[in-house]
Amino acid sequence: MFVFQLAAIEKETGEKQWRIKITHVQEERETLFESIEEAMNFMRQWQNKHR
């Protein structure tokens, strides 16, 4: 199971940048992406590996 969240990441300038954070619940792994397309590709690749 994957959990989607928005994460505010502060740059060195103190400016917040929003990223998509995906947590894979079973593996307790978190990964950040800049776009929903990148996040979806990550999940597809993970599913293909674990079939």
N, C-alpha and C positions, 0 to 999 in steps of 0.2 A: 504494500500500500504506500502511496505517495501522498504527502501533504504539501500544498502550495501556500506560500506566504509572501508578502511584500516585505523587504528588509531595507531599511535606510542605512546606507553606508556613508560615513563621513570621509571626505577627501582631506588631504593635507591642508587645504584652504579652509576647512571647516564647513564646506558646502556639502549638503546631503544629496546623495545620488540613490535613486531607488533601484533595487534589483529584485529579481524573482528568486526566492529561496525554495528549493525542493528538498524535503526530508524523506528519505526512504526509511520507513518506520522499522521494518524488520532488521535492517543492517545498522540503524542509528547513524546514518550518513547524511550530512547536509552539503548541498552544493548550490552555489549562486550563479545566476545567469542574467545577462543584460536584456534578453528578449524572450518572449513566450515561445518563439520558434526554436530557439536554442534549448529551452527547457523541454519542449515536446520531443525534440530529436534525442535528447539525453534519455528520456523515459522509453522511447521506442527502442533505442539501442540496448538499454538494460533489459527490456522484455525479450528481445530477440536472443540475448545471451543466456537467459534463464528459462527458456522453454524446455 
